[in-house]
Amino acid sequence: MRLKQKRGLLLATLVIKPNDSPIRFRQQIYSVEEGAGVNLTITRGIDQFGQSAGSTAEKATVQYRTETSGQAQDGDDYQAVSGNVTFLAGDSQKAIQIQTVNNSFPEDKEDFSVVLFNPSFGTVLAAPSIATVQIASNDDAFGIIHFQSPTTVTIDEDDASNRTVSIPVVRTGGSVGSIDVSWKIREKSNGLIASSDFSTASATLKFAVGQSNAFLDVQVAADVTPEEAEAFTLTLIGVTGSARLARPSEGAVDLQVVIADSDDSYGVVVLADSTQQSISKNPRELNIKLLRSRGTIQSVQVNFTVTYLAVGVADPMSGTTSFATSPATATFGDGQQEVTVHSAISSTAFLEVRGSFYIQLTTATLPFTPLVSPKSPRIGSPLSVTVSVTPTVGNEAIGFTVSQATVPEPDRGQTSTAVLLISRKGAAGKATVNWIILQPLAGSLFDVNTDVLSRTGVVTLEDGWSYCH
């Protein structure tokens, strides 16, 4: 206060200094990514509206420190600091930097505090004098969702115990919060929802807090219609909350699901019974009839063997396989239920009456490679049949080469030999021929009882022989 005399009066001058200057944080909440630093601005002489409030003419100081007030932990999530901030004359703002820690733990959003305290003379703390620093959630704290394995899943409609398959879905990264994962199954050929093939073609899979594994159950809808194997795409299409679906480099969100061929879609192949099999004489063929039941989808090739069994031979392993020539295959066309194969019989084959052909199916195959190993086509029962050689086609063209032979009567006490040549049309296989000399008609001087030494006999045509005597 100053005194001054004027016109006999004593005047006093009172000087009022400016109010204490407020020191505060510019804002109350600061956000930062994990591992980054955050700058906090401290102002002097500025009110909460950004207007001047108090003097900045003098030097001023204030102290600060970090405090654990939320989930963030000193050392694990941020670097604790403390210090002094100095405002020189005329300074109205300063900044301090706090460094966060980039750890490897998936975490939700965390926070800690920075506190101003002990302002110098001529200043006063004003709100906000405590700032909250929020560290954003990181390392996919809520999880990255994908299939555990990208392997194709195959479901067997025909097997009641295997119509449902549980597919593991994983949540990598963090498992903060509960989430829902939506999924759909689409036909691979046209992208349509496969609602007719599966009991459920779209639904939601739930993960609880802390849960990192769950199973997605896919159940095929059973029917009795023969169907080929079909491929579908199971897709994870969305996630609630802050979780996310995996990127291609992180895991698969698409999975191929194959429903195996069902209800014998390509058929069960059998031989027709022996009454429907035959041997024709002209042309000389074995007519083999095959039947296909159940499914008749696609063309199917069937292989079989043909073995000739001579009279007295029962074991096919001891038979002859060279009598019937190609083809030894039969082909069913798409939708075809029966087929007859005409297998040529070798021109050199000698067929005995009561001999037989043993036919056995061996394999049934497709002319292409299906999506998965098919359960059909397959060989059913009967897989073998025996076709007997009848007199109509058996012992064909076997006999003497001449119809008459002349033998001179021998001198007394001597013998004469008559050589009769027997021939056959086929030379393959062994043939046994029985012969007998019959008594001529009445009036003949020839007597089979006194004029010949042997009335009966047997000759054998060995395999490859066309003639014998």
HUZIKA-V412932 format. One record per residue. RES is the residue in one small letter. PHI is phi in whole degrees, -180 to 180 (none if undefined). Layout:
BEGIN
res,phi
RES,PHI
RES,PHI
END
This chain:
BEGIN
res,phi
m,none
r,-117
l,-106
k,-152
q,-99
k,-146
r,55
g,82
l,-104
l,-101
l,-103
a,-116
t,-109
l,-104
v,-99
i,-102
k,-73
p,-60
n,-61
d,-58
s,-82
p,-74
i,-117
r,-156
f,-77
r,-63
q,-140
q,-88
i,-123
y,-123
s,-116
v,-152
e,-78
e,-60
g,92
a,-97
g,-97
v,-127
n,-97
l,-108
t,-92
i,-113
t,-111
r,-132
g,73
i,-133
d,-82
q,-68
f,-100
g,85
q,-95
s,-64
a,-154
g,101
s,-84
t,-120
a,-78
e,-105
k,-71
a,-146
t,-137
v,-152
q,-101
y,-145
r,-159
t,-89
e,-139
t,-82
s,-121
g,-124
q,-80
a,-68
q,-112
d,-59
g,93
d,-84
d,-118
y,-154
q,-95
a,-68
v,-139
s,-154
g,173
n,-116
v,-113
t,-113
f,-101
l,-78
a,-54
g,94
d,-75
s,-116
q,-152
k,-141
a,-131
i,-121
q,-118
i,-116
q,-102
t,-92
v,-106
n,-89
n,-97
s,-101
f,-95
p,-65
e,-138
d,-78
k,-59
e,-129
d,-147
f,-146
s,-120
v,-124
v,-115
l,-95
f,-157
n,54
p,-72
s,-76
f,-58
g,92
t,-131
v,-146
l,-74
a,-130
a,-72
p,-88
s,-99
i,-123
a,-107
t,-102
v,-106
q,-103
i,-93
a,-63
s,-60
n,-146
d,53
d,49
a,-58
f,-89
g,109
i,-115
i,-104
h,-163
f,-73
q,-65
s,-142
p,-85
t,-63
t,-63
v,-105
t,-113
i,-118
d,-104
e,-66
d,-73
d,-100
a,-59
s,-83
n,-126
r,-84
t,-119
v,-127
s,-99
i,-104
p,-73
v,-117
v,-116
r,-122
t,-90
g,83
g,-103
s,-134
v,-74
g,77
s,-96
i,-138
d,-119
v,-115
s,-93
w,-145
k,-145
i,-116
r,-119
e,-68
k,-69
s,-75
n,-135
g,80
l,-78
i,-63
a,-87
s,-71
s,-87
d,-101
f,-127
s,-61
t,-136
a,-105
s,-158
a,-169
t,-126
l,-106
k,-105
f,-117
a,-84
v,-58
g,83
q,-84
s,-116
n,-136
a,-149
f,-119
l,-99
d,-91
v,-117
q,-122
v,-81
a,-86
a,-80
d,-148
v,-114
t,-89
p,-62
e,-137
e,-74
a,-62
e,-136
a,-101
f,-133
t,-116
l,-94
t,-126
l,-81
i,-107
g,-170
v,-137
t,-84
g,73
s,-96
a,-72
r,-144
l,-79
a,-68
r,-78
p,-53
s,-79
e,-102
g,164
a,-93
v,-112
d,-119
l,-140
q,-85
v,-116
v,-117
i,-92
a,-64
d,-57
s,-131
d,53
d,50
s,-58
y,-96
g,103
v,-115
v,-103
v,-137
l,-90
a,-63
d,-67
s,-62
t,-70
q,-101
q,-102
s,-155
i,-121
s,-100
k,-93
n,-144
p,-75
r,-81
e,-141
l,-102
n,-100
i,-110
k,-106
l,-119
l,-122
r,-124
s,-116
r,64
g,-80
t,-129
i,-76
q,67
s,-86
v,-135
q,-105
v,-118
n,-105
f,-148
t,-120
v,-126
t,-125
y,-89
l,-113
a,-68
v,-57
g,92
v,-99
a,-111
d,-88
p,-57
m,-67
s,-101
g,-84
t,-112
t,-103
s,-96
f,-73
a,-99
t,-96
s,-64
p,-87
a,-111
t,-135
a,-132
t,-124
f,-91
g,-79
d,-58
g,86
q,-83
q,-105
e,-148
v,-150
t,-117
v,-105
h,-102
s,-95
a,-65
i,-94
s,-54
s,-67
t,-94
a,-78
f,-101
l,-101
e,-88
v,-61
r,77
g,-72
s,-157
f,-107
y,-105
i,-110
q,-137
l,-75
t,-116
t,-143
a,-131
t,-132
l,-100
p,-84
f,-150
t,-101
p,-71
l,-58
v,-132
s,-58
p,-80
k,-87
s,-142
p,-71
r,-143
i,-86
g,-102
s,-123
p,-82
l,-98
s,-141
v,-152
t,-113
v,-115
s,-81
v,-86
t,-93
p,-58
t,-62
v,-115
g,-87
n,49
e,-70
a,56
i,-117
g,174
f,-72
t,-81
v,-131
s,-95
q,-150
a,-136
t,-108
v,-126
p,-69
e,-70
p,-77
d,-66
r,-56
g,84
q,-108
t,-131
s,-122
t,-113
a,-102
v,-101
l,-111
l,-91
i,-109
s,-128
r,-140
k,-72
g,-98
a,-113
a,-89
g,95
k,-89
a,-127
t,-110
v,-119
n,-94
w,-131
i,-149
i,-99
l,-98
q,-70
p,-61
l,-64
a,-57
g,102
s,-77
l,-80
f,-81
d,-125
v,-64
n,-81
t,-119
d,-97
v,-127
l,-82
s,-139
r,-91
t,-134
g,-175
v,-135
v,-122
t,-124
l,-98
e,-73
d,-55
g,97
w,-87
s,-101
y,-135
c,-158
h,-138
END
